[in-house]
Amino acid sequence: MARVDGSRRGISFSMRSIQREREWSSDRRGSGSDVRVHRSYSGGEASGDSETAARLVPVCDRSLRLHPDCVDQFAHHFVMLQEVLDQADEFDFIHFHVDYMHFPMSRMANLPQATTLHGRLDLKDLIPLYRKFPDMPVISISKAQRQPLRLANWVGNVYHGLPEQNLSLGEGRGAYLAFLGRISPEKRVDRAIEIALAAGMTLKIAAKIDRVDREYFDSRIKPLLTNSRIEYVGEIAEHEKSEFLGNAYALLFPVDWPEPFGLVMIEAMACGTPAIAFRRGSVPEVIRSGVNGFVVDDIADALRAIPRVASLSRRQCRAVFETRFTATRMANDYIKIYEALLGARQSNNIEAPAHQATAVDTFLTL
């Protein structure tokens, strides 16, 4: 939200692949201001039944990911983009989370905007795209995420954050290993199962299964769930995570892809639960070996780390979260980027609405 000649205007957020940290960030940035969240989502928290302190402008009434009648999600996304464009003059800044979908529109309309990229960027198809749109300001969620696409117009890096009060410090009394997130080939829950069985420990799996991964689960993972030490509890709600993670001895994060961030690592951290995470993508930026977990290179390395977890302080894990990964810190980082980009537009004499200011001075609370 920017203050302009004593008046307040809004920041618009346009999102597609929803994750909870985006909602928390938008609320932190806009408390007491006109912040609108435009949503047409494939994620579970971003449809008309979403909850946010911001002003919700839903394009569909329920999550597209869970909607049995939704065949073409992009149709809803383009309706959302047009809604944003129709209201663009009402806002000082527009923060997109829809990847590159809006690039032609934003360039033609000369919108004051930036895009947070949430996915993997090691795809060759992206190179000609970003060569065609070298002016589009983009924000990474880890420094590792940028490596395959250095030619993009990076204007900042903002690590994800969570509200401090959402997850509480636990004591790990359950003495089990935890896997949280989604079941898919790149998340490698099969590795987590192998590690737990080799260590002689119980593994609890709290994970969703997207439609695209259903066949993978049925053919590759379901047969591994017959051992009594492996417990699949299914997808859990936000309010269940403190108990699930807080009672765990450690989180297993055995990913096998260039992880852009890995929100579950900081969820575990907020509960004081150390993570044993494979050295892929952002992991070394989030996990500091010997402090809030261990970064490992293979299954044997992970097995060696398991007994070492007992030497870590759960309070120290929580302290790292409070220092580096809160929603307030994330929101402040975004505010700095908004102000820098708005200031650059004025300095470069880019044609912009007369009311546009360079300061963003209020926050959303999510």
Secondary structure as GFF3:
##gff-version 3
##sequence-region A 1 366
A	DSSP	beta_strand	3	4	.	.	.	ID=ss1
A	DSSP	beta_strand	7	8	.	.	.	ID=ss2
A	DSSP	beta_strand	10	15	.	.	.	ID=ss3
A	DSSP	alpha_helix	20	30	.	.	.	ID=ss4
A	DSSP	beta_strand	36	39	.	.	.	ID=ss5
A	DSSP	beta_strand	55	58	.	.	.	ID=ss6
A	DSSP	alpha_helix	73	86	.	.	.	ID=ss7
A	DSSP	three_ten_helix	88	90	.	.	.	ID=ss8
A	DSSP	beta_strand	91	97	.	.	.	ID=ss9
A	DSSP	alpha_helix	103	109	.	.	.	ID=ss10
A	DSSP	beta_strand	113	116	.	.	.	ID=ss11
A	DSSP	alpha_helix	126	132	.	.	.	ID=ss12
A	DSSP	beta_strand	137	140	.	.	.	ID=ss13
A	DSSP	alpha_helix	143	146	.	.	.	ID=ss14
A	DSSP	three_ten_helix	147	149	.	.	.	ID=ss15
A	DSSP	beta_strand	153	157	.	.	.	ID=ss16
A	DSSP	beta_strand	176	182	.	.	.	ID=ss17
A	DSSP	alpha_helix	189	199	.	.	.	ID=ss18
A	DSSP	beta_strand	203	208	.	.	.	ID=ss19
A	DSSP	three_ten_helix	211	213	.	.	.	ID=ss20
A	DSSP	alpha_helix	214	216	.	.	.	ID=ss21
A	DSSP	pi_helix	217	221	.	.	.	ID=ss22
A	DSSP	three_ten_helix	222	226	.	.	.	ID=ss23
A	DSSP	beta_strand	230	232	.	.	.	ID=ss24
A	DSSP	three_ten_helix	238	240	.	.	.	ID=ss25
A	DSSP	alpha_helix	241	246	.	.	.	ID=ss26
A	DSSP	beta_strand	248	253	.	.	.	ID=ss27
A	DSSP	alpha_helix	263	270	.	.	.	ID=ss28
A	DSSP	beta_strand	275	278	.	.	.	ID=ss29
A	DSSP	alpha_helix	283	286	.	.	.	ID=ss30
A	DSSP	beta_strand	293	296	.	.	.	ID=ss31
A	DSSP	alpha_helix	299	308	.	.	.	ID=ss32
A	DSSP	three_ten_helix	309	311	.	.	.	ID=ss33
A	DSSP	alpha_helix	314	324	.	.	.	ID=ss34
A	DSSP	alpha_helix	327	347	.	.	.	ID=ss35
###
